[in-house]
Amino acid sequence: MKLSKRGEYALRSLINLGIAAKVGRRLVRVTELAKAEDLPIKFLEQVMQQLREAGYVESERGKHGGYRLAKPAEAIPIGAVVRLIDGPLAPIGCVSQTAYEPCNCPDEAHCGLRMLMLDVRNAIAAILDRYTLADVVEVTTRKMLTSGKPLPFSADGQILPAATRAKGRTSKSRAPVSSPTEGVIHQILGDYAI
């Protein structure tokens, strides 16, 4: 499974809408979402349309219009959003639960590759289905606040561009994660995520 640009933009936009809601912003214009994450507006509009049609966001038209979450962030599973945008999580069709396709192997029931890919699919699904948008918003805001970075949407509705927020960010390599309970989100949220 590889997260597409469309999937990435959908998740980043939902996270920003979650942060906006957390700081009291009622609506966020698509131009603000694009500016916050340095995303192409036209493509983002298509992504937001798909999220709206699926019931994850609502929009209001007009001069003061924009987008907001259509349901509480706790009710938006990350796995469901990824499946909506990018389709099945399975790396090959013969292990997909939602889009099964027979493979070319002569004995699917005893195929070692299929068994391996089944484990891969299950691991990906377990992690993505474990977390909601609320978990990711919480870990994002916590990480930003503890590192002294302002949240992307200020109380007065002004947005801080992604480039400004990124100043001082350092890249650190992380040890590989062997289970969902050892992941970065779990480490930051601790018992909250369990």
C-alpha positions as CSV (number, residue, x, y, z in Angstrom):
1,M,0.0,0.0,0.0
2,K,1.3,3.4,-1.0
3,L,-0.6,6.5,0.1
4,S,-1.4,8.6,-3.0
5,K,-1.0,12.3,-3.2
6,R,-4.8,12.5,-3.1
7,G,-4.8,10.4,0.1
8,E,-2.1,12.5,1.7
9,Y,-3.9,15.8,0.8
10,A,-7.2,14.4,2.2
11,L,-5.6,13.4,5.5
12,R,-3.6,16.6,5.8
13,S,-6.7,18.7,5.2
14,L,-8.8,16.7,7.7
15,I,-6.1,17.1,10.3
16,N,-6.1,20.9,9.7
17,L,-9.9,21.0,9.9
18,G,-9.6,19.1,13.2
19,I,-7.0,21.6,14.5
20,A,-9.2,24.5,13.4
21,A,-12.2,23.1,15.2
22,K,-10.0,22.6,18.3
23,V,-9.0,26.2,18.3
24,G,-12.5,27.5,17.7
25,R,-12.5,28.1,13.9
26,R,-16.0,27.5,12.6
27,L,-15.0,27.4,8.9
28,V,-11.8,27.2,6.9
29,R,-11.6,28.3,3.2
30,V,-10.0,25.9,0.8
31,T,-7.4,28.5,0.0
32,E,-6.4,28.5,3.7
33,L,-6.1,24.7,3.7
34,A,-4.0,24.9,0.6
35,K,-1.8,27.6,2.1
36,A,-1.4,25.8,5.4
37,E,0.1,22.7,3.8
38,D,1.4,24.2,0.5
39,L,-1.0,22.2,-1.6
40,P,-2.3,22.9,-5.1
41,I,-5.7,24.5,-4.8
42,K,-7.4,23.0,-7.8
43,F,-6.5,19.4,-6.9
44,L,-7.4,20.1,-3.2
45,E,-10.8,21.3,-4.3
46,Q,-11.4,17.9,-5.9
47,V,-10.2,16.1,-2.8
48,M,-12.5,18.2,-0.6
49,Q,-15.4,17.4,-2.9
50,Q,-14.8,13.7,-2.4
51,L,-14.6,14.1,1.4
52,R,-17.8,16.2,1.3
53,E,-19.7,13.6,-0.8
54,A,-18.5,10.9,1.7
55,G,-19.9,12.9,4.7
56,Y,-16.5,13.7,6.3
57,V,-16.7,17.5,5.7
58,E,-19.4,20.0,5.2
59,S,-19.1,23.2,3.2
60,E,-20.8,26.6,3.2
61,R,-20.8,28.9,0.2
62,G,-20.3,32.6,0.2
63,K,-17.8,35.3,1.2
64,H,-17.4,33.8,4.7
65,G,-17.9,30.2,3.6
66,G,-15.5,27.3,3.9
67,Y,-15.2,23.8,5.2
68,R,-15.6,22.1,8.5
69,L,-15.7,18.6,9.8
70,A,-19.2,17.0,9.3
71,K,-18.8,14.8,12.3
72,P,-16.7,14.7,15.4
73,A,-13.0,13.8,14.8
74,E,-13.5,10.8,17.1
75,A,-16.0,9.4,14.5
76,I,-13.5,9.6,11.6
77,P,-11.3,6.4,11.4
78,I,-8.1,7.0,9.5
79,G,-8.4,3.6,7.8
80,A,-11.8,4.5,6.4
81,V,-10.5,7.8,4.9
82,V,-7.5,6.0,3.3
83,R,-9.9,3.3,1.9
84,L,-12.2,6.0,0.5
85,I,-9.5,7.9,-1.3
86,D,-7.0,5.2,-2.2
87,G,-9.1,2.0,-2.3
88,P,-8.2,-1.3,-0.7
89,L,-5.3,-1.5,1.7
90,A,-4.2,-4.9,0.4
91,P,-0.9,-4.9,-1.5
92,I,-2.2,-7.6,-3.9
93,G,-5.8,-8.4,-5.0
94,C,-6.0,-11.9,-3.7
95,V,-5.8,-10.7,-0.1
96,S,-8.2,-7.8,-0.4
97,Q,-11.3,-7.9,1.8
98,T,-13.1,-5.3,-0.3
99,A,-11.8,-5.8,-3.8
100,Y,-10.7,-9.4,-4.1
101,E,-9.2,-10.5,-7.4
102,P,-7.9,-14.0,-8.0
103,C,-4.2,-14.2,-8.5
104,N,-2.3,-16.3,-11.0
105,C,-0.9,-18.9,-8.5
106,P,-2.1,-22.4,-9.1
107,D,-2.9,-23.1,-5.4
108,E,-4.1,-19.9,-3.6
109,A,-4.8,-21.7,-0.3
110,H,-1.2,-22.8,0.0
111,C,0.6,-19.8,-1.6
112,G,3.4,-18.4,0.6
113,L,3.4,-15.0,-1.1
114,R,-0.4,-14.7,-0.4
115,M,0.2,-15.6,3.3
116,L,2.9,-13.0,3.5
117,M,0.8,-10.3,1.9
118,L,-2.1,-11.2,4.1
119,D,0.1,-10.4,7.1
120,V,1.1,-7.1,5.5
121,R,-2.5,-6.2,4.8
122,N,-3.5,-7.1,8.4
123,A,-0.7,-5.0,9.9
124,I,-1.5,-2.0,7.8
125,A,-5.3,-2.3,8.5
126,A,-4.6,-2.7,12.3
127,I,-2.6,0.5,12.5
128,L,-4.9,2.6,10.3
129,D,-8.1,1.3,11.8
130,R,-6.8,1.8,15.4
131,Y,-6.5,5.6,15.1
132,T,-9.2,8.2,14.5
133,L,-8.8,11.7,13.2
134,A,-9.0,12.9,16.9
135,D,-6.0,10.9,17.8
136,V,-3.9,12.4,15.0
137,V,-5.1,15.9,15.7
138,E,-4.3,15.4,19.4
139,V,-0.8,14.1,18.7
140,T,-0.2,16.9,16.1
141,T,-1.3,19.7,18.4
142,R,0.6,18.2,21.4
143,K,3.8,17.8,19.4
144,M,3.5,21.4,18.1
145,L,2.8,23.0,21.4
146,T,5.5,21.1,23.3
147,S,8.0,22.1,20.7
148,G,7.0,25.8,20.8
149,K,5.5,25.8,17.3
150,P,2.2,27.7,16.9
151,L,-0.8,25.8,15.6
152,P,-1.6,26.4,12.0
153,F,-4.7,28.4,12.7
154,S,-4.6,31.2,15.2
155,A,-7.4,32.4,17.4
156,D,-8.1,35.4,15.2
157,G,-8.5,33.2,12.1
158,Q,-5.1,34.0,10.6
159,I,-3.1,31.1,9.2
160,L,0.6,30.6,9.6
161,P,2.1,29.3,6.3
162,A,3.7,25.8,6.3
163,A,7.1,27.2,5.5
164,T,7.0,29.4,8.6
165,R,5.9,26.6,10.9
166,A,8.6,24.3,9.5
167,K,11.5,26.6,10.6
168,G,13.7,24.9,13.1
169,R,12.3,21.4,12.3
170,T,15.0,18.8,12.4
171,S,14.8,15.4,10.8
172,K,15.5,12.5,13.1
173,S,15.5,8.9,12.1
174,R,13.3,6.6,14.1
175,A,13.7,2.9,14.9
176,P,11.5,0.7,12.9
177,V,8.1,0.1,14.5
178,S,7.3,-3.6,15.1
179,S,3.8,-3.3,16.4
180,P,1.0,-0.7,16.6
181,T,1.6,-0.3,20.3
182,E,5.2,0.8,19.7
183,G,4.4,3.5,17.1
184,V,5.1,7.2,17.3
185,I,1.5,8.2,17.8
186,H,1.2,5.7,20.7
187,Q,4.4,7.0,22.2
188,I,3.1,10.5,22.3
189,L,-0.5,9.8,23.3
190,G,0.4,7.0,25.7
191,D,-2.5,5.4,27.4
192,Y,-4.9,7.9,25.7
193,A,-4.6,5.9,22.5
194,I,-5.4,2.5,24.0
